[in-house]
Amino acid sequence: MTGDSISIIRTRCPDARAWVAFILGSGLGGLADLVDGASIDYADLPGFPQVGVSGHSARLVLGKLAGVDVAVLSGREHYYENGRADAMRVPLETLAALGVEVLFATNACGSFRADIPPGDLMLIRDHINYSGRSPLIGEPTDRRFVNLTKAYDPGLRQSLTDAATSEGIDLLDGVYAWYSGPNFEAPAEIKMLHMMGADAVGMSTVPEVILGRFLDIRCCAVSVVTNMAAGLGNETISHEHTKASAPVGAAKLQRIILRFLADLEAK
């Protein structure tokens, strides 16, 4: 299926190539509109997911952003939709075939920390796979034994920290816990995850980072905080609240991304 998708991309975008790829989370799709290039619906690409979550579009955008060749996956399939942790494998294999070397994942999350409140961002330093699922289950080769010691590339994290500082935006780092969803977490689960060392919780990103490292792509990720986690705030936690709150942090993240890309291009 990856080969079929590549053929379609080459037919529609003969000069398509990408160095940095983005996966956009809930309410963060506006970045795709800034890319100077072409868009292909997931429905036209074999093996790409049929996204079924409001707040996510379903298209691949290829072109230039801040002078850098990028690919944007505007929308993802989550594990909770069909029980497939490897739902984004074909899209990521396709991006690897296009030459992608850096994967930048984004998501909306609930924060455990008062110093990273709603509207702020968290740079992911590491993760806890609370779901216990891996997108590499069923992979027959020894490549499945992926080393995740530096899953979130230290050099990329430093570049993002520098970009945030240049833009005057606070970007604290932390540990992200992947919860399968689709229901939100119970307060007791939040207490447990916090005791385990997590700083935020969400329903995505970890499978994609595992796949990225499987494909030898350097990875980084930033969470947009849309609420305090269950039992820690006064918000009524819901998907509608997530979609409504995400644009506040997304505007900050967009500025960081543009600076990050400009700095990469300068280097």
C-alpha positions as CSV (number, residue, x, y, z in Angstrom):
1,M,0.0,0.0,0.0
2,T,2.9,2.4,0.7
3,G,4.1,1.9,-2.9
4,D,0.6,2.7,-4.3
5,S,0.4,5.8,-2.2
6,I,3.8,7.0,-3.4
7,S,2.8,6.4,-7.0
8,I,-0.3,8.5,-6.5
9,I,1.7,11.3,-4.8
10,R,4.3,11.3,-7.6
11,T,1.6,11.5,-10.2
12,R,-0.2,14.5,-8.6
13,C,2.9,16.2,-7.2
14,P,5.9,15.1,-9.4
15,D,8.4,17.2,-7.5
16,A,7.1,16.2,-4.0
17,R,9.7,15.8,-1.3
18,A,9.8,16.6,2.3
19,W,12.4,17.0,5.1
20,V,10.1,17.7,8.1
21,A,6.7,16.1,8.7
22,F,4.0,17.2,11.0
23,I,1.1,15.3,12.5
24,L,-1.6,17.7,13.6
25,G,-3.8,17.1,16.6
26,S,-7.4,18.3,17.6
27,G,-8.0,21.9,16.7
28,L,-4.5,22.3,15.2
29,G,-5.2,22.0,11.5
30,G,-4.6,25.6,10.7
31,L,-0.9,25.0,10.1
32,A,-1.7,23.0,7.0
33,D,-3.3,26.1,5.5
34,L,0.0,27.9,5.7
35,V,1.8,25.4,3.5
36,D,2.5,26.6,-0.1
37,G,1.8,23.4,-2.0
38,A,-0.7,20.7,-2.8
39,S,-3.2,18.7,-0.9
40,I,-4.3,15.1,-1.3
41,D,-7.2,13.6,0.6
42,Y,-6.5,10.5,2.6
43,A,-9.3,8.8,0.8
44,D,-7.3,8.9,-2.4
45,L,-4.2,7.3,-0.8
46,P,-4.3,3.5,-0.2
47,G,-3.6,2.6,3.4
48,F,-4.2,6.1,4.8
49,P,-6.8,6.2,7.6
50,Q,-10.4,7.4,7.2
51,V,-10.4,9.8,10.1
52,G,-13.5,9.8,12.2
53,V,-12.9,12.4,14.9
54,S,-14.4,15.9,14.7
55,G,-11.7,18.5,14.9
56,H,-9.4,16.5,12.5
57,S,-9.4,16.9,8.8
58,A,-8.1,14.0,6.6
59,R,-5.5,15.2,4.1
60,L,-1.9,15.2,3.3
61,V,-0.4,18.5,2.4
62,L,3.0,18.8,0.7
63,G,4.9,22.0,0.0
64,K,7.0,24.6,1.6
65,L,6.6,26.3,5.0
66,A,9.1,28.9,6.1
67,G,11.3,27.8,3.2
68,V,11.5,24.2,4.3
69,D,10.0,21.2,2.3
70,V,7.4,19.8,4.6
71,A,4.6,17.2,4.7
72,V,1.6,17.7,6.9
73,L,-0.6,14.9,8.0
74,S,-3.7,17.0,8.8
75,G,-5.6,14.4,11.0
76,R,-4.7,11.1,12.5
77,E,-6.5,7.9,13.3
78,H,-6.5,7.2,17.0
79,Y,-6.3,3.8,18.6
80,Y,-9.7,4.2,20.1
81,E,-11.4,4.4,16.7
82,N,-10.7,0.9,15.5
83,G,-8.3,-0.7,18.1
84,R,-5.3,-0.3,15.7
85,A,-2.2,1.0,17.3
86,D,-0.5,0.9,13.9
87,A,-3.2,3.0,12.1
88,M,-0.6,5.6,11.0
89,R,2.0,3.1,9.8
90,V,1.4,3.5,6.1
91,P,1.3,7.3,6.2
92,L,4.6,7.4,8.1
93,E,6.2,4.8,5.8
94,T,5.1,7.0,2.9
95,L,6.6,10.0,4.4
96,A,9.9,8.2,5.0
97,A,9.9,7.2,1.3
98,L,9.5,10.9,0.5
99,G,12.7,11.6,2.4
100,V,11.3,12.8,5.7
101,E,14.0,12.9,8.4
102,V,12.2,14.8,11.2
103,L,8.7,14.0,12.6
104,F,7.0,16.7,14.6
105,A,3.9,15.4,16.4
106,T,1.3,17.6,18.1
107,N,-1.7,16.9,20.3
108,A,-4.2,18.3,22.7
109,C,-3.7,17.2,26.3
110,G,-4.8,17.5,29.9
111,S,-2.2,18.9,32.3
112,F,-1.3,17.7,35.7
113,R,0.8,20.7,36.5
114,A,-0.2,24.2,37.7
115,D,2.7,25.7,35.9
116,I,1.5,24.4,32.6
117,P,-2.1,25.5,32.6
118,P,-4.7,25.5,29.7
119,G,-3.5,27.6,26.8
120,D,0.1,26.8,27.4
121,L,2.4,24.2,25.7
122,M,4.4,21.3,26.9
123,L,7.4,20.0,25.1
124,I,7.4,16.2,25.4
125,R,10.6,14.9,27.0
126,D,9.5,11.3,27.3
127,H,6.3,9.2,27.5
128,I,4.5,6.5,29.4
129,N,2.7,4.0,27.3
130,Y,-0.2,3.5,29.8
131,S,-2.3,1.7,27.1
132,G,0.4,-1.0,26.9
133,R,-0.2,-1.3,23.1
134,S,2.6,-1.1,20.5
135,P,2.2,-0.3,16.8
136,L,4.9,-2.9,16.1
137,I,2.9,-5.9,17.3
138,G,2.9,-8.3,14.4
139,E,6.1,-6.9,12.8
140,P,8.0,-10.1,11.9
141,T,11.6,-8.7,11.8
142,D,14.0,-7.9,14.6
143,R,13.5,-4.2,13.7
144,R,10.5,-4.4,16.0
145,F,12.8,-4.1,19.0
146,V,13.1,-0.3,18.8
147,N,15.3,1.6,21.3
148,L,13.3,4.4,22.8
149,T,16.0,5.8,25.1
150,K,16.1,9.0,23.1
151,A,12.7,8.8,21.4
152,Y,12.2,12.5,21.6
153,D,15.4,13.8,20.0
154,P,17.5,16.0,22.4
155,G,18.8,18.2,19.6
156,L,15.3,18.8,18.3
157,R,14.0,19.6,21.8
158,Q,16.8,22.1,22.2
159,S,15.9,23.7,18.9
160,L,12.3,24.0,19.9
161,T,13.2,25.5,23.3
162,D,15.4,28.0,21.5
163,A,12.6,28.9,19.1
164,A,10.2,29.4,21.9
165,T,12.6,31.6,23.8
166,S,13.1,33.7,20.6
167,E,9.3,34.1,20.4
168,G,8.9,35.0,24.1
169,I,6.8,31.9,24.7
170,D,7.1,29.6,27.8
171,L,7.8,26.0,26.8
172,L,8.3,23.8,29.7
173,D,9.0,20.1,29.2
174,G,7.4,17.1,30.7
175,V,6.4,13.4,30.4
176,Y,3.3,12.6,28.4
177,A,1.1,9.6,29.2
178,W,-0.8,7.8,26.4
179,Y,-4.2,6.8,27.5
180,S,-6.2,4.7,24.9
181,G,-9.5,6.6,25.3
182,P,-12.1,7.3,23.9
183,N,-13.5,8.0,27.4
184,F,-11.6,10.6,29.5
185,E,-9.6,9.4,32.5
186,A,-11.0,9.0,35.9
187,P,-9.5,11.2,38.7
188,A,-8.0,8.1,40.4
189,E,-6.2,7.3,37.2
190,I,-4.8,10.8,36.9
191,K,-3.5,10.5,40.5
192,M,-1.9,7.2,39.6
193,L,-0.3,8.5,36.4
194,H,1.0,11.5,38.3
195,M,2.6,9.2,40.8
196,M,4.2,7.3,37.9
197,G,5.9,10.5,36.7
198,A,3.5,11.8,34.1
199,D,2.9,15.5,33.6
200,A,0.1,15.4,31.1
201,V,-2.2,12.9,29.4
202,G,-3.6,12.4,26.0
203,M,-4.9,9.9,23.5
204,S,-2.3,9.9,20.7
205,T,1.3,10.6,19.6
206,V,3.0,7.7,21.4
207,P,2.2,5.1,18.6
208,E,3.4,7.6,16.0
209,V,6.7,8.3,17.7
210,I,7.3,4.6,18.1
211,L,6.7,4.1,14.4
212,G,8.9,7.1,13.6
213,R,11.8,5.6,15.5
214,F,11.2,2.3,13.9
215,L,11.7,4.1,10.5
216,D,14.8,5.9,11.8
217,I,13.1,9.3,11.8
218,R,14.1,11.8,14.4
219,C,11.1,12.7,16.5
220,C,9.8,15.6,18.6
221,A,6.4,16.5,20.0
222,V,4.6,19.4,21.6
223,S,1.3,19.2,23.5
224,V,-1.3,22.0,23.6
225,V,-2.9,22.0,27.0
226,T,-6.6,22.4,26.7
227,N,-7.7,21.5,30.3
228,M,-6.4,20.4,33.6
229,A,-6.7,16.7,34.0
230,A,-9.7,15.1,35.7
231,G,-10.0,16.1,39.3
232,L,-7.5,19.0,39.0
233,G,-9.5,21.8,37.5
234,N,-13.0,23.3,37.3
235,E,-13.5,22.7,33.5
236,T,-16.2,20.3,32.3
237,I,-13.9,18.0,30.3
238,S,-15.3,17.1,26.9
239,H,-14.2,16.8,23.3
240,E,-16.1,20.0,22.5
241,H,-14.1,21.8,25.2
242,T,-10.9,20.4,23.7
243,K,-11.7,21.8,20.3
244,A,-12.8,25.1,21.6
245,S,-9.7,25.5,23.8
246,A,-7.0,24.2,21.5
247,P,-6.7,27.3,19.3
248,V,-5.4,29.4,22.2
249,G,-2.2,27.2,22.5
250,A,-2.2,26.5,18.8
251,A,-1.5,30.1,18.0
252,K,1.6,30.0,20.2
253,L,2.7,26.6,18.7
254,Q,2.4,28.0,15.2
255,R,4.8,30.8,16.0
256,I,7.2,28.3,17.5
257,I,7.0,26.0,14.5
258,L,7.7,28.8,12.0
259,R,10.7,30.0,14.0
260,F,11.9,26.4,14.4
261,L,11.7,25.8,10.6
262,A,13.4,29.1,9.8
263,D,16.2,28.2,12.2
264,L,16.6,24.7,10.7
265,E,16.7,26.2,7.2
266,A,19.4,28.7,8.3
267,K,21.5,25.8,9.6
